[in-house]
Amino acid sequence: MKKDIITTKEFVYLRISRTIEQQILDNALRTGDKLPSLRTICREYGVSQNTALSAYYHLESKMLIEARPQSGYYVRYSRTRLPSMPMKTSPSNASNYSESELLVREVYSNLGQDGHMALSLGTPANELLPIAKLNKGLVQATRDLTGSGVNSDKVEGNERLRRQIARWSFAMECNFSYKDIITTSGCLNALSYCMMAVTEKGDTVAMESPVSFGMLQLAQALGVKVLELPTHPETGVDLNAFEDALKSGEVKASLLISNFSNPLGCCMPDENKKAAVELSEKFNIPLIENDLNGDVYFGQRRPKSCKTYDRSGIVLWCGSVSKTLAPGYRVGWVVPGRFKETVLRMKLFLTIATTSITQEVIANFLETGRYENHLRKLRHTLHGNMLQFSRTISDHFPEDTMASRPQGGFVLWVELPKGINTLSIYEKANQEQIYYAPGRIFSLQNQYNNCLRLNYGLVWNKELEQRLIQLGHLLKNS
């Protein structure tokens, strides 16, 4: 009974906060407007003061409202202060692997140094992760596992973890068994198995553009060519270009980040995901889906995946907790559909088995509900951070700067006026101990030189705000 009461309270405060949030987004409540008092909220909604406070705290966490001492709560959000959205990209077909690799090495050569503001990474800060609970989970795992975790697991991976992943998949309306899942050492490892399973050296793989440099480097390592496709910063890959690529007969596979892509932060609408799967089935071309950030959504529910619409096994769905819970644990997975035996063979040849003890810890987090509790807090924090980043960019970056408006994930794509080269300014920012990812590294072509990617998965504070303002001044004076 107690659990039911708690769930009801949570639902009520969220319902109140969503109503007020929509009024703010619709401009019915404007920046600076005073919100109803807590007593008024209690009376209008028939709730306790604690529930009313929870609703306002939730809106505060999203940086939509602010409390003023001895005065009440006020709207702080302003749609007009957000930068404009970038336009759809239009990549060409020329590629330069060697130049791209050198740029990635240069940008990431000094990571991990103390005092550097790591705006370039796409992962949350340690302060946002439940490290103490993970440490307790490690101790428990050594007690629960045979041999205290030193024994090798099955090639398929930890069965308890695979069962939990299968259960978790119901949130995106997928229906697969734990037997369909293979665990991996992170998402990139899952993607590599998939690429090796469905392509050969010299083949062409279609990807969105810009795209995670990790996926570009993987293609380079496997000797695979990349066809970069036009991509919209809100809706993802252009479906007409996607269809033309599959129809050409040159493409042997596609690799898409369906939810909150890196670096644009775009999320493919459900109808686009369905259409992409249908096109893949029509031309019998495997679709490798990177769904790494799907759990970090700012809306009311987790977005579906391309795998949701897969009826023939054409989609190889990859995921991980490397971005959401424990980057260093390297726990990932893949549901490879009709390519399961080939992917399993790749894992057997290259890895044999994945680390048993970290898989056990993650399985426990999923099973006990601690993962969802952690994600709920993380989503609120990241949504607020994204809004703060957007406002700071609008106020302090060069005029006519545009920025994506992701509805989930960790990264923001910033497009500056054409005359600004973010790679050359990178060295100046480095001297100021500010790191960002220049746009050029997210393509194999000579493009996106006036763009950069920022990580808002940090702890928002005065220091971070000042570093962003400082970066804005560097860009203005370049």
N, C-alpha and C positions, 0 to 999 in steps of 0.2 A: 504493500500500500504506500509506504514512504517513497519508494522509487517512482510510483505513478505520480505522486504529488510533485516531486522534483521535476519530472519531465514536463508536467503541465505548466509549472512556473516558468521553465525555460522557454516553452513555446509562447507563453503570453508576453514575456518581455521582448522576445524576438519579433513577435507580431506588432507590438507597439513601436519598436525601433524601426521596423521596415516601413510602417505607415509614415512616420516622421521623415525617414530617409527619402521616400518617394516624393514627399512634399518639397523637400530641399532640392532634389534633382529636377523636379518640374518647375522650380523657381517660384512655387507658391510661398515658400519661406526663403527669404533672401539673406545674403551675408549681412550680419549685424542684427538681424531680427531676434527679438527675445522670445524664447520658447515658453510654453505654458509651465507654470510652477509644478513642483512635485505633487502638491496638494490637488491641483487641477487634474493632473494625469490620474491620480488615484480615484478621484471622483468620476471622471469621464469613462474610465475603463473598468472601474470597480475592482481595483487591485490594491495590494499593500504598498507601503512606501518603499520597501526593499525591492519589489518588482519594478516600480517606477524608476528607482535609482539604477537598477540593472540595465534598463532600457537606455538610459542616458549614458551610462558607462560604456555600453556597447557602441553608441554613436560617437562617443569621445575617442574610443579605440580606433575608429575609422577616420578620425580627424574631421568629422563633419560638424561637430559642435564643440564649444568650450565653456568651462565653468568660470564665472567671474565672482570673486569673493564678495559676499554680502549683497549680491545682485541677482544671481540666477544663472541660467544656461542660455547661450547665444549661438546662432548659426555662424560658423567660420568658413564654410565651404563656398566657393564661388566658381560657377562653370566658366565664367569669362576669364578667370585667371589661369585656366588650363591651356597648355600649348595646343596648336592645331595638330591634327593627325597627319602623318606622312602619307604620300601617295603610293599607289601600287608600284612595285619595283618592275624594272624591265631589263633583265640581264641579257647579255649576248652569249655566244657559245665559246669564245676563246678562253682557254684555261692556262694557268701558270702555277703548277704545283710547287716548284722550287722556291719561288718568291713568297708564296703563301706560308710555306714551312718556316722560312727564315724570319718572317714577321711574327709568327706565333712564338718562336723561340725568344725573339727580342722582347716581346711584351711580357712573357712569363718567366724570364730569367731571374728576376729579383723577388718573386713571390715569397711570402713568409717572413720577410724582414720586419723587425719590430718598428713600430711607428708609422708604417705605410698604411694609408687608407685604401683597403682592398675593394674598391668599387668595381673592379674588373671581374671578380668571380661571380658565379651564378648559384651560390649556395648560401644558406643562412649562417649567421654568426653563431659561434658556440653558445653565446648567452641565450639564444632562442631555442636551444635544444635541451631535452631532458637528460643531461649527461649523468646526473646522480642516479636516476632510475635505470638508465642503461647499465651503469656500473653494478648496481644490485642485480640486474638481470644476468650479467656475466657470472657473478658468483653463484646464482641459482642454477644456471646452465651447467656449470662444472659439476654440480651435485646430481643433476637429473640425467645427464648424458652418460652412456656407457664409456668407461675409460676417461671420464671427466672432460670429454671433448677432443681428445687427441686421436681418436680413431677416425678413419675415413668414412664418409657417408656414401649412400648410393650415388650412382652417376646422375640419376634424375634429381637428386637433392633431398634435403630434409622433408620428410613426408608431412610432419606437423605444419611446417611453413607452407607447403604447397596446398594443404587443405585450407589454411587460413586465407591464402591468396584467392583460391577458388570461391570461398565464402564472401570475401571482400568484393569480388567482381560483380556481385549482384547490384551494387550501387550504380554501375554503368549498364545494367540490364544485359549482362553477358551470362551465358549458361554453359560453363565448362567444368570438367572434373579436375581434381588434383592430379589425375593421371595424364592430363593434357599439358601439364606444366613442367618445365625444366628450370632449375635454379642456376644462377650465373654469378660471376664476380662483378656485380654492378650492371648498369644498363648498357654501357658501351661494349662490354664483353658480350652481352646478349646480342647486340646489333652486329658484332663481328661474326658470331656464329651464323647468324641469319644471312649475312652478306656472303660468307663462304659457302653456305648451303645452296644459294640460288643464283650465284654469279661465278664467272670465271675471269681470269686476267684478260683485260682488253674489253670486257663488256661495258655497257653504259647504264648508269643508274640515274633516274630522275629524282631531283631534290628541289625543295623550295629555295628561294634566294631572297635575302641572306639566310644562312643556315649555320648551325653550330659548327665551329671549326673542328671539333672533335670528330664529327661525322665526315668532314672533308679530309682530315688526316687519315681516318680509317680507310676511306676510298683510295687514297694515295698508297697506303701500305699494302693494300690488296691488288694494286695495279688496275683499279677500276676507273673508268672515265665518269665524270659527273656532268649531267645536263641540268643546268640551273633554270628553274621555272619562275615566271612572274608570280609575285606573292603580295597579297593585300595585308596591311598591318592589323586589320580587324578580323577578316574572314579566312585568311590563310591562302593556300596555293590556288592559283587561277585554274578553274576546272576546264576551261576551253584549251588552255595551254597543256594541261595534264592529259586531256584526251588526244590532242594532236601528237604529244610525245609517245603515248602508248600505241597510237595508230601507225606511227612512222615505221615500226618494225625494228628500230635500232635499240630501243630500251629493253633491257632484260629484267629490270626490277625497279620499283620506286621505294623511296625512303622518306616518310613524312613524319613531322612532329604535329600530331593532330590537335593537342590541347596545350595552349599557352606556350607557343614555340619559343625557341631560343635562336635568335635574339629579339624577334619582333614582339613576342608575347601574344600573338594572335591565336584565336580558337576557331577551328572550322565549325560552322553550323552543322547541326545534325543532318540536314538534307544534303550538305556537301560531302559529309563523311559517307553517307549511304551511296551517293552518286560515285564517289571515288572507288568504293568497293565494287559497285556494279560495273564500272569501266574496267577495273582490274580483272574481274571475272570474264567480261566480254572478250578481252584480248589475251586472257590467260597469262597475265603478268603478275608475279608476286608483289604484294604490298607489305613492306616492313614498316611497322608503326612504332614510333618512339613515343610512349605515353608516360614519360617520366614525371611530368608536372600535373597530371590530371587531378590529383588529390588536393592540390593547392588552389582551390577556386574561391572566388569572392562572392559568388551568387548563392542561391539557396540550396543547390544540389550539384553533385559531381556531374560534369558533362559526360556524355556517352563517348565511346571510342569508335574507330572504324571497325574494330573487332565485333562490336555490338551487331553490325549488319552482315557479318561474314557467315554465309551458309555453306560455303564450299571448301573452307580451309585455306583460302588464298591469302589471308592476312596473317602475318607473323607479328604478334603483339608483344612488345617489350616494356618492362617496367622496373622500378627499383625504389629503395628508400634512401638512396645516396644523396638526394637533394632535400629530403623532407625530415629525416630522422637521424641517420648515422652515416655521414659521408665516408668515414674511414673503415666502416664495416664491409663495404663493397658487397652488399647483398642485393642481387637483382634476379630477374626471371624472364622467361619467354614462354609464350603459348604459340608454338610454331605451326599449328594446324596440320595440313597434309605433309609438311616437311619435317615432322617430328623426328623420324628415324635418322634423317640426314643431319639435323642439328645435334641430336644426341651423339651421333658418331663423331662430330666435330669436337664436342666437349670431351668425349672419351679420349680422343687423340691428343688434344692440346692441354687439358686440365686434369682429367680423370674425375676429380671431385672438387666441390667448393667447400669453403671453411665451415665446419659443422657447428662450432660453438656460436659464431655470430648469427647464423641462420636460426639457431634455437632461441636466441635472445629476441630476435625480430618476430619469430612465431609467437612467443609469449606476449609481446606487445600487442600484436594483432588480436590474439585470443582473449585477452583480459580487457580490451577496450581502452587501454592506455594510449594507443596510437591515435585513435579518434579524438580523445581528450586533448592530446598534444596538438593535433592538426587544427582543432577548433581555435585554440589560442594563436597558433601560428598564422592562420588565415586572417584573423582580425588584425594582428600586428602588421602583416605584409600589406594588407589593403590600406591601412593608415599610412604606412611608409610610402607606398606608391603615390598617394595623394600629396604627401609632403614633398616628395621629389618633384612631382609635376609642378607644384606651385613655386618651388624654389627655382626650377628651370625657367618658368614663365617670367619670374621677377628679375633674375640675375644673369641669364644666358643671353647671347646676342639676339637682337630683334629678328623676328621671322623664324626663330628656331621652332621646329616641330618635334613632337614626341608621341610615341605610341601610347595607348591607353589600355594596358592589359587588364583582363578580368580574372587573372590568376597568375601563378608562377612567381618568379623572383627578379625578372630583368625588364629594363626599359630601353627602348631604342630611340635614340635622339638624332634628328637630322638637322644639321646646321646649314647656314647659307653656303652657297657653292664655293666661295673663295676661301673657306676655312678648311685646312688639312689637319685632321685629328691625329694622324700618325706623326707629323712633324712636331705638333704641340705636345705629344706624349712625353718627349724628353724633358720639356720644361716642367710638365706636371710631375714627372718622376723626381726632379730636383726638389719639388715642394712636397714630396712623399704622398702624392695622390696618384692612384692607379685607376685607369679605366681601360676598356677594351676598344681599340680603334675599329671602325667599321670595316676596314679593308680586310681584316683577318677572317671575316665571315663569308668570303667569296674567293673563288680561284681566279677571278677576273679583276682587272684594274678598275674597281668601282667602290662605292660607299666610302670614298676618301673624306667626305664631309660629314660622316656619321660616327657615332660611338654607342657602345652599350654600357649601361650602368646597372649595378646590382643593388636593389633596395632591400635585400635580405640582411640588413644590418640593424643595429640598435640606434634608433633615431634619438639624437641628442644634439646639444649645441655644437659640439666638435664636428659632428657629421654635417650639420647645416653649414657651418663656416667653411668646411672643405669644399662643399658643393658651390658655395658662393665664390670661393677662391678659384675654383675651376672655371666658373662662369666668367670671371674677370680675365683669366688667362686666354680664354677663347675670344673674348671681345677685343683683346689687345694684340691678337695674333696678326 
